[in-house]
Amino acid sequence: MNALIAAYREGLALAAVAVIERADGLRIKTMTPEQTLSSGESLVACWWCRRPAEAQCVADGAARIFRRTRQECSDQSALACDAVIRAAQRLGVALCTDADLDQEAVRSIARLDAEIATQMRAGALKSVNQSYRQYRLEASSRGERVLPYAKWMDGYKLKLMHEIAANLRYR
């Protein structure tokens, strides 16, 4: 399940708006899923945007709001997080949390599993089974170990989940 969720997230190609704590204070910036924090930095909060350009606009707007209002509150982390949410609302950009994305992925995985089960019952997976047969023949001819059908199908589902998410990217 975790691999399917990861494939879903990767397919969405998300960008994050992150509140990061450093020794010199808080910072609001965009990040990609591949980016890591530098030494001495810790993640306070993170929201995901479907489009990198929107994430950049939200981060820039939040940073401006935070700079203007940071003298008004002793809880700088809460103020920075609030600035991100306010900037997104002002720009009309939808933000997702990790939990939101996981729920979305689980729903998509359930739909995929149901569709595969329906296709199996209807005998409509002939092309998939032919692909497995072709893989098996090619691997055997090269002297490679052949994956059992269930393991091969797991890889097939990963590919499908990635494609499903990529197709949902700009909905």
VOGUMAR-850872 format. One line per 10 residues: their letters; for each residue x, y, z of C-alpha. Coordinates in steps of 0.1 Angstrom, whole numbers, plus 2048, in hexadecimal, padded with zeros to 3 digits. Layout:
BEGIN
A) X,Y,Z; ...
***
This chain:
BEGIN
MNALIAAYRE) 800,800,800; 81C,818,809; 82C,813,7E7; 80B,81A,7D5; 807,83A,7EA; 82A,845,7E1; 823,83E,7BC; 803,853,7BE; 816,870,7CE; 832,86E,7B5
GLALAAVAVI) 81A,86E,798; 80A,88E,7A5; 82B,8A0,7A3; 823,8B6,7C1; 835,8D4,7CF; 835,8DD,7F4; 832,8FD,807; 846,8F7,826; 84C,90A,847; 86F,903,851
ERADGLRIKT) 880,90B,872; 8A5,915,871; 8BC,923,88B; 8B6,946,87D; 890,943,87D; 874,936,868; 873,934,843; 857,92D,82A; 862,91D,80A; 858,904,7EF
MTPEQTLSSG) 866,8E1,7EC; 863,8C3,7D6; 85D,8A1,7E5; 882,898,7DC; 890,8B5,7EF; 89D,8B1,812; 8A3,8CA,82E; 8C6,8D7,834; 8D9,8D1,854; 8CB,8E5,870
ESLVACWWCR) 8A8,8E8,860; 888,8D8,86D; 866,8D6,85C; 84B,8E7,870; 82F,8E1,857; 82A,8D8,832; 80D,8DB,819; 80C,8CE,7F6; 801,8E0,7D6; 7F9,8D0,7B5
RPAEAQCVAD) 80D,8E9,7A1; 830,8F6,7A9; 828,919,79D; 80A,91B,7B6; 821,90E,7D2; 83A,92A,7CA; 81E,945,7CB; 811,938,7EC; 834,937,7FB; 83C,95A,7EF
GAARIFRRTR) 81A,968,7FC; 81E,956,81D; 841,963,822; 834,987,81C; 817,982,835; 82F,972,84E; 848,98F,84B; 82C,9A9,851; 81C,997,86F; 839,985,881
QECSDQSALA) 83B,9A0,89C; 817,99A,8A6; 81A,977,8B4; 831,964,8CB; 82A,943,8BA; 83D,948,89A; 837,925,88D; 811,929,88F; 813,94B,87F; 828,93D,862
CDAVIRAAQR) 80F,920,85D; 7F2,938,85E; 804,94E,844; 806,930,82C; 7E1,928,830; 7D7,94C,82C; 7EC,951,80D; 7DE,931,7FD; 7BA,93D,805; 7C1,95F,7F6
LGVALCTDAD) 7CF,94F,7D6; 7B4,934,7D4; 7CE,918,7D6; 7C4,8F7,7E5; 7DD,8E9,7FE; 7DF,8C5,808; 7EE,8B5,826; 800,893,827; 7E0,884,836; 7CB,893,81A
LDQEAVRSIA) 7E1,884,7FF; 7E3,862,810; 7BC,861,812; 7BB,86B,7ED; 7D4,84F,7E4; 7C2,835,7F8; 7A1,83D,7E6; 7B3,83B,7C4; 7C3,81A,7CE; 7A1,80C,7D9
RLDAEIATQM) 792,816,7B7; 7AF,806,7A5; 7AC,7E6,7B8; 787,7E5,7B2; 78B,7EB,78D; 7A6,7CF,78A; 78F,7B7,79D; 772,7C0,786; 788,7BB,767; 795,799,775
RAGALKSVNQ) 771,78D,77B; 767,798,758; 786,788,748; 791,7A9,73A; 7B5,7A8,746; 7C1,796,726; 7D9,7B2,71C; 7E8,7B3,73F; 7EC,78E,740; 7FC,78F,71D
SYRQYRLEAS) 815,7A9,72B; 81E,792,748; 822,775,730; 839,78B,71A; 84D,796,738; 850,772,744; 85C,766,721; 876,782,71E; 883,77D,742; 886,758,73D
SRGERVLPYA) 899,75C,71C; 8B2,772,72D; 8B6,759,74A; 8A7,771,763; 891,767,780; 86C,76D,778; 856,77F,791; 836,76D,79C; 817,77C,78D; 80C,78C,7AD
KWMDGYKLKL) 82E,79E,7B1; 82D,7A9,78C; 809,7B5,791; 815,7CA,7AF; 82D,7DC,798; 812,7E0,77D; 7FC,7F0,798; 818,808,7A2; 81B,813,77E; 7F6,818,77B
MHEIAANLRY) 7F3,82C,79B; 80F,843,78F; 7FC,848,76E; 7DB,84E,780; 7EB,869,796; 7FC,879,778; 7DA,87B,767; 7CB,88B,786; 7E7,8A5,788; 7D4,8C2,77A
R) 7B0,8BA,783
***
